[in-house]
Amino acid sequence: MIQVTIWNEFRHEKTDEAVKKVYPEGIHQQIAQFLKEDDFSVRTATLDEPEHGLTEEVLANTDVLIWWGHVAHNEVSDKIVQRVHQCVLEGMGLVVLHSGHMSKIFMKLMGTSCDLKWREAQEHCRIWTIDPSHPIVEGIGEYIELEQEEMYGEHFDIPTPDDLIFISWYPGGEVFRSGCTYHRGNGKIFYFQPGHETYPSYYNKEVQKVIKNGVRWCQPTQNTYPNYGHHEPLEDITNRKGNKQ
């Protein structure tokens, strides 16, 4: 069973009535609810918990971490970011949703500004499948139609993805690389764009399916994390030409 931790800063839902109306228990709880429909072991963590809910014990028992943040990126402790970063390098999967593109952890893993164009205007969004053979699009058709979603537009300042899975289109003419994968160390990363806090994107069955597929794709392999630093020779080099006796 894949062990999933859903991290949400959980601020909008406490202070904004429009957000509370859509996600009364928090975005993390809505994601947890649909993940529990499948064979996942699910826990949640939020910003204001001790160590942001991401203790060494929690992360040691997390196969895939889902990350949602927006207004409080700078409140995330650098110590916790480094902890999560090391876990990803060692093999933990990471699914970054919507405005998590500006989170400290995603920016650290990407090494770029991760900035983009945006507009909140209740526009509809068409998410086109670019790689129909990829496991993350299993059960998804040629596109996903959302009645409302925040516009994200190019240029999206990210490294070239290992896999480009989705591109979104908006009525204003913008397009956006809305589903991307990366490998960092032993870990796998999936960025998926839908999920503005005042729109019900996480109630959409196809969006839910993509996130479930993303979690499965990101789960750790059994590969051993390499040993770095000083390395003893595997062969006897004492009598090789050029070596002093």
N, C-alpha and C positions, 0 to 999 in steps of 0.2 A: 504494500500500500504506500502510495506516494505521500510524504508528509509535507504539507503546505502551510506556510505562515503568510498571512495577509497583513501587510503594514499599511496603515492609513494615518495621515496626520490628524484627522478627526477634529477639524476646527470649523469648517464651513457649516457642518450639520448642527453645531451648537449655537451659532451666532446668526445664521441667515435662514429666515423662515422659508424662502423659496427652495433652498436646498433641503431643509428639514422635511418639507412636504414630499419631496421626491424620495429621499433616503432617510426616513425617520429614525432608523437604528444605526445609521452610518453607512457609508459606501462599503466599508470593509465587511459589514454584516450581510449586505446584499450579495456581495461576491461569495462570502462563505456559504450562504444559503444555497446558491446553485451549484457550488463545488461539492457540497455534501450530498447532492443527488447522485453523484458518481462515486467511484471507489477512491476517494481521497480522505486522508486524515487532516483535518483543518483546525488551525488555531489563528487568532488575530492578535495584533499588537498595534499600539498607537503611540503617538509622539509624547504625550504627557505621562506615560508610565515610566517607572524607574528604568534607566538605560534604554528609553524609548520602546520598551518591551522586547528588545533584541539582545538579551543577555547571551553570554557564551553558551549556556545550557540550551536556550531556545534555538540558537543557530546550529548547534551541534545536532539537534534533532529536527532540522529543516532540510528537506530535499530541494524544495523550490520556494523562493521568497517572491511574493507579489508586492509591488510598491506603487502606492498612489499618494501624491503630494501636490501642493499648489501654493498656498500662501505662506507656508512656514518652512521653506527649504533651508533657510539660514539658521533655523533653530535646531537643526539636527546636528548633534555633536560630531566633531571631526573624529573623535575616538571611535564612535560607533560606525561611522562611514568606513574607517580603516578596517574595522572588524568585519564588516559585511564584505568589503573589497577582498580581503584575504580569503574569506569563505568562498567567494565566487571563483577566485583563482584556483582554489583547492577542489572545486567541482560542484558547488551548490549552484542550482539554476536560479535565474533572476528574470521575472516578467515585470516590465516597467510599463505602466499604463498612463495614457493621456498626458497631463502636465508634469508627470514624473520625469519627462525629458529634461527638465531643469533641476532635477534633484542633484544633490552633491554626489551621490553614488553613481548615477548614470554619467554625469559629466566627467567624473574621475575615470570611469571605465572607457569612455569614448576619447578623452583627451582633446575635446573641442568645446566650443561655446554651447552647442546644442540648441542654438536660438532659431527662431522661425518667424513667419508672419502669422497673425491671428486676427479673428474678428468674431464677436458674439452677436449674431443677428438672427437667430432662430432659422437658419437655413437648413435645407435638407442636404444629405451627404450620400454619395454613392461610392462604396468601397469596392474597387475592382480587384479581382483575383489575378495576380500576375504570374504566380508559379503554381499551376493547378496540380502538380505532382508532389508538392511539399506536404509532409504529414500534418502541418498546422492547418491546412485548408481542407482536411478530410471532412466530408459531410457538408461542405459549403459550395454553393453554386458559383456562377460567373461573377456575381457581385452581391453585396449586402446593401440594402437600402435603409437609411435612417431618416425619419421625418425631420429630426432636429439634431444638429451637432455643431459644436463650435468649429469655425473654420480655422484649420491650420494649413499654411501654404508655404511653398518653396520660396527662397532656398532654406532648406533644413540643414543646419550646420553640423552634420554628423559625418563620421568616416563612411566610406563606401561599404554598404552592408555585405556580409557574407552571403545572405539570401535576401532578395527583395520579394516580398510575398504579396503585399497589397499596395495599391495606389488609390488615394481618394480624390474625388472630384467634387467641386462646389459650384453653385449657380453663378457666383461672381467671376468664374473663369479660372480659379486657382486649382492646382493639383498638389498632392502631398504624398510623400513616401510614408504610408501609415502602418506598414507592417514590415519590420526588419529584424534580422537575426545577426548575432555576433558570437564569436568564440573568444574568450579571454582566459588564458591559462587552461585549466581543465573544465572551466565553467561555460555554460551556454546562456545567452541573453536573448530575450524576445521583447521588442518594443511594439506596442499596439496602441494606436491613437485614440479610438473612441472613449468617451467617459467624462464629458463635462458635467460638473456637479449639479447643474439645474436641469439637465436633460436625462431621460430615463434609459440611456443606452445600455446599462447593465441589466435591464429587464428584457432586452432583445435576445431571443433564443439563439440567433446566429452569432451574435457577439459573445454570448456565453459559451457557445461551442468552440469558437476560436480560442478563447482563454483556456478552456479545458484542454484543447489540443496543444496549446502553447506550454502549459504546465507539463504535460506528458513529454513533449519534445525536450524541454529543459531539464528533465530529471537527470540526476548524476549517472555517469557510467561507472564501471568498476575499475577504471584506469587509475593506476597509482600516481600520486602527485610526485613529480621529480624532486630529487635532492639537489640543492644548489650550493654553491660555494666551493671551497677547496676539495679537490677530488684526488684520491689515491689512484695510481695507475693500475689497470687491470692486468697488464703484462709486466714481466721483469725487464726493466729498462736500465739496470745498473751496468750492463756490459755492452750497451749500444754504442756505436761509433759516435764520438764527440762528447760522451759522458766521461767525467773524470772517475778514476778508480779510487 
